[in-house]
Amino acid sequence: MITVDCSYRGLKMLPKKLPYNTTTLLVQGNQVSALDDLLTNRHYANLLDIHLDYNWISSISILEGSRWLTQCRVLSFKGNNLTKVPTYALDNAFQRNNNIGQLYLGANPWRCDCLFAPAFQDFLIKYQSLIMDLSDIKCSYQQDDEYYLTPIHDLPRNTLCRNSAKGINMVDFWDSLNIFLASLIVVIILKFIYDYILYKKYGILPRIITLLP
């Protein structure tokens, strides 16, 4: 079992070669932005723990569906440029991962919009026993956002989909729209039934038919 320390070396990519049986890789404080070697490099075959804190990583989508994600033990992405992560892919992998013990995601510029925050909050709550820096996972700055630097797991659920610029709760908007459309469909069906009865009993066509050329 070998630990390799490549921290603060000015690296722009993960090291291409590691000693055989390397299980832990420390790469903090570099300029790494890509994670391809975790999936394609044979020198990473036995790697269980990787510490990538304070690098330039803006996406971990490449790890979706990977075998490595189902066997890793420690995964640390503190202080990178992550605004979102594929929560469904992480959840699916961790459900099959009997090794996973620690996850670090703090000090990233997390997006707190309606498209990402609700699912991310669910993920954080579900795996809070694994996430070592839960209180450091906070909303990034957005103009007029009252929840700037608020820990995401503490956000009131009914405000996650609020549109700060217009003061509109997007969940309420879509709920109202769905109710309106459902009501409209019911009205159309009732009108169709009414017109059908008139036609069968009195031979009267719907008015719109008489107006057509």
C-alpha positions in Angstrom: 0.0 0.0 0.0 1.7 3.2 -1.2 0.9 6.9 -0.8 2.2 9.3 -3.4 2.4 13.0 -2.5 2.4 15.3 -5.5 0.9 18.3 -3.7 1.9 21.9 -4.6 4.1 20.9 -7.6 2.6 23.1 -10.2 1.1 20.1 -12.0 -1.4 20.8 -14.8 -2.5 17.2 -15.1 -2.5 14.1 -13.0 0.9 12.2 -13.0 1.1 9.7 -15.8 3.0 7.1 -13.8 2.5 5.8 -10.2 4.4 3.1 -8.3 2.7 -0.3 -8.4 0.1 -0.7 -5.7 -0.4 3.0 -5.1 -3.6 3.3 -3.1 -3.5 7.0 -2.1 -2.7 10.0 -4.3 -2.3 13.5 -2.9 -2.5 16.2 -5.6 -3.6 19.3 -3.6 -2.7 22.8 -4.6 -2.0 22.2 -8.3 -3.7 23.2 -11.6 -5.2 19.9 -12.5 -8.5 20.2 -14.5 -8.9 16.8 -16.1 -9.6 13.4 -14.5 -9.2 11.1 -17.5 -6.3 9.1 -15.9 -8.6 7.8 -13.2 -10.4 5.9 -15.9 -7.8 5.1 -18.6 -4.4 5.0 -16.9 -3.4 1.5 -15.8 -1.1 3.0 -13.1 -4.3 4.1 -11.3 -5.8 0.6 -11.2 -5.4 0.1 -7.4 -6.0 3.7 -6.4 -8.6 4.1 -3.7 -8.1 7.6 -2.2 -7.5 10.7 -4.2 -7.1 14.2 -2.7 -7.6 16.9 -5.4 -8.2 19.9 -3.2 -7.5 23.4 -4.6 -7.1 22.5 -8.2 -9.0 23.8 -11.3 -11.6 21.1 -11.7 -14.9 22.4 -13.0 -16.6 19.1 -13.8 -16.5 15.5 -12.7 -19.1 14.3 -15.3 -16.4 12.0 -16.9 -16.7 9.8 -13.8 -20.4 9.0 -14.5 -20.8 5.2 -14.8 -17.2 4.5 -14.1 -16.0 1.4 -12.3 -13.6 3.5 -10.3 -16.4 5.5 -8.7 -17.9 2.2 -7.3 -14.7 1.2 -5.6 -13.0 4.4 -4.4 -12.6 5.0 -0.7 -11.8 8.8 -0.3 -12.8 11.4 -2.8 -11.8 15.0 -2.0 -12.6 18.0 -4.3 -12.4 20.9 -1.8 -11.7 24.3 -3.2 -12.1 23.6 -7.0 -14.4 25.3 -9.5 -17.4 22.9 -9.3 -20.8 24.5 -9.7 -22.7 21.3 -10.0 -22.2 17.5 -10.0 -24.2 14.6 -11.5 -25.9 13.7 -8.2 -27.8 10.8 -9.8 -24.6 9.2 -11.0 -22.8 9.6 -7.6 -25.9 8.2 -5.8 -26.0 5.2 -8.1 -22.3 4.5 -7.7 -22.2 5.0 -3.9 -25.1 2.6 -3.4 -22.9 -0.1 -5.0 -19.7 1.1 -3.3 -18.9 -0.8 -0.1 -15.5 1.1 0.3 -16.6 4.7 0.3 -15.8 6.3 3.5 -15.1 10.0 3.0 -16.3 12.7 0.6 -15.2 16.4 0.5 -17.0 19.0 -1.6 -16.6 22.2 0.3 -15.3 25.6 -0.8 -16.7 25.2 -4.4 -18.9 27.9 -6.1 -22.1 25.8 -5.9 -25.1 26.8 -8.0 -28.3 27.2 -5.9 -30.9 27.3 -8.7 -34.0 25.3 -9.2 -32.5 23.0 -11.7 -29.7 21.7 -9.4 -30.1 22.6 -5.8 -33.0 20.4 -4.8 -31.5 17.2 -6.0 -28.1 18.2 -4.6 -29.6 19.0 -1.2 -31.2 15.5 -1.2 -27.9 14.0 -2.0 -26.1 15.9 0.8 -28.7 14.9 3.3 -28.6 11.2 2.2 -24.8 11.0 2.5 -24.1 13.4 5.3 -22.4 10.6 7.3 -19.8 10.4 4.5 -19.4 14.1 3.7 -16.7 15.5 6.1 -17.2 19.2 5.2 -21.0 19.5 4.9 -21.2 22.9 6.5 -18.6 24.3 3.9 -20.8 23.3 0.9 -22.4 26.7 0.4 -24.3 28.7 -2.3 -22.0 30.8 -4.4 -22.7 34.5 -4.9 -25.5 35.6 -7.2 -26.9 39.1 -7.4 -29.7 39.7 -4.9 -29.4 36.2 -3.6 -30.2 36.2 0.1 -28.8 32.7 0.6 -25.2 33.6 -0.5 -22.8 31.5 1.6 -25.7 29.6 3.2 -24.9 25.8 3.7 -27.0 24.1 1.0 -28.2 21.3 3.3 -29.7 24.0 5.6 -31.7 25.8 2.8 -35.5 25.9 3.4 -36.9 23.6 0.8 -39.7 25.9 -0.2 -37.3 28.6 -1.2 -34.9 26.6 -3.3 -36.8 27.4 -6.5 -37.3 31.1 -5.9 -36.4 33.4 -8.7 -34.5 36.1 -6.9 -34.7 38.6 -9.7 -38.4 38.6 -10.0 -39.4 37.3 -6.6 -41.3 34.4 -8.2 -41.4 31.0 -6.6 -40.9 28.7 -9.7 -42.4 25.7 -8.1 -45.6 27.6 -7.4 -45.5 28.9 -11.0 -45.3 25.4 -12.5 -47.9 24.1 -10.2 -50.3 26.8 -11.1 -49.5 26.3 -14.8 -50.2 22.6 -14.5 -53.5 23.2 -12.7 -54.5 25.7 -15.4 -53.7 23.2 -18.3 -55.5 20.4 -16.5 -58.6 22.6 -16.1 -58.4 23.6 -19.7 -58.4 20.0 -20.8 -61.4 19.2 -18.6 -63.3 22.2 -20.2 -62.5 21.0 -23.7 -63.7 17.5 -23.0 -66.9 18.8 -21.4 -67.5 21.1 -24.4 -66.9 18.1 -26.8 -69.5 16.0 -24.9 -72.0 18.9 -24.9 -71.6 19.4 -28.7 -71.9 15.7 -29.3 -75.2 15.5 -27.4 -76.6 18.5 -29.3 -75.6 17.0 -32.6 -77.1 13.5 -31.7 -80.4 14.9 -30.4 -81.0 17.9 -32.6 -78.5 17.7 -35.4 -77.0 21.0 -34.4 -73.3 21.3 -35.3 -70.9 23.2 -33.1 -70.8 27.0 -33.9 -67.2 26.8 -34.8 -68.0 24.3 -37.6 -70.5 26.8 -39.2 -67.8 29.5 -39.2 -65.3 27.5 -41.1 -65.0 28.2 -44.9 
